[in-house]
Amino acid sequence: MRFLILLLGFLTSYTISPAQILKKPIPDNLVVLTFDDAPASQYYVVAPMLQEFGFGATFFVCEFQPNYADSTLYMNWRQIQELDKMGFEIANHTHTHANVSKLTQVEFNKQLTYIEEKCDSLGIAKPINFAYPGYGLNGQALRFLDEKNYVFARAGGSRAYDPLQDHPYLVPSWATDETNKQDIVSAFDQAKDGKIVIMTIHGVPDIEHPWVNTPPELFREYLQYLEDNDFTVISMRDLEDYIDAEEAKRLILPDLAKKLAN
C-alpha cells in the first residue's frame, strides 16, 4: 500500500519537460491554417491568396456524395492534385465526411484508405494528418489512427494548442465563420508562450454550408493581419519541425474531457 501511495504521488507530480517533446522552441506568432471539406472556393479563392502572402496550409479533403461530382461546389481530384503541386499539404478527412466515432475499425480503415489511395494514384504524398469530420471522436478513433501511423489529428475546442499538454491526436482549433471576426483576431494573439494557434476554415465562400461561410474579403483581412503582425503561417505537417509527435503520444494521456468541438 505504501508503494502504491508513493507511486501515485510520483505520477501526479510528474511534469513533462519541453526537451522531451520539442525539437526546438515554439516561437511566438506561430499559426497553422487548415481547410476542411474541399469546397471549390479553396482552389479558386483560397490557394491564390495563400500564394500571394507566401503562407503554408493544410487541406483536409473528403468527398460529399453525391454532390462531389459538381465541381462548382467541390474540388475535383485534378484540382486537389494542383494544390499539392503548389506545395500545400493534402490531408485526410475520410472518404464521405464520416463520423469516425461511430465506425468499426474496418469501416474506419476503409474511409481513410480511400483518400490515401486516391492520393497515391495522383502522385500526392500519403496523408499523415487527419481532421475529425464534425468533431466526432472517441478513444477508439484515437487508437485506430495510431494503428494507421497518423502523426497529428485536429479537433476543435476554440483554444490554443499546447504541445506539452495536448495529445497529438487531440489538437485543438478555432473555426471561422462570417460572424466571429473579433474572436478569431483575439485567438491569433494567443500564439505565444509555447502555444500554437490552429484555424479550421471551410469554404471562402462556402456555398453549400453557409453556417461555416468565410467571406473572401474577411479571409483576406485575416491574411493581411497575419502578415502585418509578423506571424509564421504553416501547415500541420510543418509542426513536425518543432514537435516530436511520437514522444508526445508516449508521454501525454489523451484528455477527452476537454472541449474538442467548435
FENFENRA-V648829 format. One record per backbone hydrogen bond with DSSP energy under -0.5 kcal/mol. CO is the residue of the C=O (numbers start at 1). NH is the residue of the N-H. E is the energy in kcal/mol with one decimal. If there is no record, write none. Layout:
co=CO nh=NH e=E
co=CO nh=NH e=E
This chain:
co=1 nh=5 e=-2.2
co=2 nh=6 e=-2.3
co=3 nh=7 e=-2.7
co=4 nh=8 e=-2.6
co=5 nh=9 e=-2.3
co=6 nh=10 e=-2.2
co=7 nh=11 e=-2.5
co=8 nh=12 e=-2.3
co=9 nh=13 e=-1.2
co=10 nh=14 e=-1.1
co=17 nh=20 e=-1.6
co=17 nh=21 e=-0.6
co=18 nh=21 e=-1.2
co=18 nh=22 e=-3.4
co=21 nh=244 e=-3.2
co=25 nh=27 e=-0.6
co=29 nh=31 e=-0.6
co=29 nh=232 e=-3.2
co=30 nh=197 e=-1.9
co=31 nh=234 e=-2.7
co=32 nh=34 e=-0.5
co=32 nh=199 e=-2.8
co=33 nh=58 e=-2.2
co=34 nh=201 e=-2.1
co=35 nh=60 e=-3.1
co=36 nh=39 e=-0.6
co=38 nh=75 e=-3.0
co=39 nh=42 e=-1.9
co=40 nh=43 e=-1.4
co=40 nh=44 e=-1.9
co=41 nh=45 e=-2.5
co=41 nh=46 e=-2.1
co=42 nh=47 e=-2.2
co=45 nh=49 e=-1.5
co=46 nh=50 e=-2.7
co=47 nh=51 e=-2.4
co=48 nh=52 e=-2.0
co=49 nh=53 e=-1.8
co=50 nh=54 e=-1.2
co=50 nh=55 e=-2.2
co=57 nh=89 e=-2.2
co=58 nh=35 e=-2.5
co=58 nh=60 e=-0.6
co=59 nh=61 e=-0.8
co=59 nh=91 e=-2.8
co=60 nh=37 e=-1.2
co=61 nh=93 e=-1.8
co=63 nh=65 e=-0.9
co=64 nh=68 e=-2.8
co=66 nh=69 e=-1.5
co=67 nh=70 e=-2.2
co=69 nh=71 e=-1.0
co=70 nh=73 e=-2.1
co=70 nh=74 e=-2.0
co=73 nh=40 e=-2.1
co=76 nh=80 e=-2.0
co=77 nh=81 e=-2.3
co=78 nh=82 e=-1.6
co=79 nh=83 e=-1.9
co=80 nh=84 e=-1.8
co=81 nh=85 e=-2.0
co=82 nh=86 e=-1.7
co=83 nh=88 e=-2.0
co=84 nh=87 e=-1.5
co=89 nh=59 e=-3.1
co=89 nh=91 e=-0.6
co=91 nh=61 e=-2.3
co=92 nh=131 e=-1.8
co=95 nh=63 e=-2.9
co=98 nh=100 e=-1.1
co=99 nh=102 e=-1.9
co=100 nh=103 e=-1.3
co=104 nh=108 e=-2.9
co=105 nh=109 e=-2.8
co=106 nh=110 e=-2.0
co=107 nh=111 e=-2.3
co=108 nh=112 e=-2.2
co=109 nh=113 e=-3.0
co=110 nh=114 e=-1.8
co=111 nh=115 e=-1.0
co=112 nh=116 e=-2.2
co=113 nh=117 e=-2.9
co=114 nh=118 e=-2.1
co=115 nh=119 e=-2.3
co=116 nh=120 e=-2.4
co=117 nh=121 e=-2.2
co=118 nh=122 e=-0.8
co=119 nh=122 e=-1.0
co=119 nh=124 e=-2.7
co=120 nh=123 e=-1.3
co=128 nh=151 e=-3.5
co=128 nh=152 e=-0.6
co=129 nh=92 e=-2.3
co=130 nh=154 e=-2.9
co=131 nh=133 e=-0.5
co=132 nh=135 e=-2.2
co=133 nh=136 e=-1.8
co=135 nh=137 e=-0.6
co=138 nh=142 e=-1.5
co=139 nh=143 e=-1.8
co=140 nh=144 e=-2.3
co=141 nh=145 e=-2.3
co=142 nh=146 e=-2.1
co=143 nh=147 e=-2.1
co=144 nh=148 e=-1.1
co=145 nh=150 e=-2.1
co=146 nh=149 e=-1.4
co=152 nh=130 e=-2.0
co=153 nh=171 e=-2.3
co=154 nh=132 e=-1.9
co=160 nh=162 e=-0.5
co=161 nh=163 e=-0.7
co=161 nh=196 e=-2.6
co=162 nh=165 e=-2.1
co=162 nh=166 e=-3.3
co=167 nh=170 e=-2.6
co=168 nh=153 e=-2.6
co=170 nh=172 e=-0.5
co=171 nh=155 e=-3.5
co=173 nh=158 e=-2.7
co=174 nh=200 e=-3.7
co=177 nh=180 e=-0.7
co=180 nh=184 e=-2.0
co=181 nh=185 e=-2.5
co=182 nh=186 e=-2.3
co=183 nh=187 e=-1.9
co=184 nh=188 e=-2.1
co=185 nh=189 e=-1.1
co=187 nh=190 e=-2.4
co=188 nh=191 e=-1.7
co=190 nh=192 e=-2.1
co=191 nh=29 e=-3.5
co=192 nh=195 e=-1.3
co=194 nh=163 e=-0.6
co=196 nh=161 e=-3.2
co=196 nh=198 e=-0.5
co=197 nh=32 e=-2.7
co=198 nh=174 e=-2.2
co=199 nh=34 e=-2.1
co=199 nh=201 e=-0.6
co=200 nh=176 e=-2.2
co=201 nh=36 e=-2.5
co=203 nh=206 e=-0.6
co=203 nh=214 e=-1.8
co=205 nh=204 e=-1.0
co=205 nh=207 e=-0.7
co=209 nh=212 e=-2.0
co=210 nh=213 e=-1.5
co=212 nh=202 e=-0.5
co=213 nh=178 e=-0.8
co=215 nh=218 e=-0.5
co=215 nh=219 e=-2.4
co=216 nh=220 e=-2.4
co=217 nh=221 e=-1.6
co=218 nh=222 e=-2.0
co=219 nh=223 e=-2.2
co=220 nh=224 e=-2.7
co=221 nh=225 e=-2.4
co=222 nh=226 e=-2.4
co=223 nh=227 e=-2.3
co=224 nh=228 e=-3.0
co=225 nh=229 e=-1.6
co=226 nh=231 e=-2.7
co=227 nh=230 e=-1.6
co=231 nh=233 e=-0.6
co=232 nh=31 e=-2.8
co=232 nh=234 e=-0.6
co=233 nh=56 e=-2.0
co=234 nh=33 e=-1.5
co=236 nh=239 e=-1.7
co=237 nh=240 e=-1.4
co=238 nh=241 e=-1.8
co=239 nh=242 e=-1.7
co=239 nh=243 e=-2.4
co=242 nh=23 e=-2.8
co=242 nh=24 e=-1.0
co=243 nh=245 e=-1.2
co=244 nh=248 e=-2.3
co=245 nh=249 e=-2.6
co=246 nh=250 e=-1.6
co=247 nh=251 e=-2.1
co=248 nh=252 e=-2.6
co=251 nh=253 e=-0.5
co=254 nh=256 e=-0.8
co=255 nh=258 e=-1.0
co=260 nh=156 e=-2.3
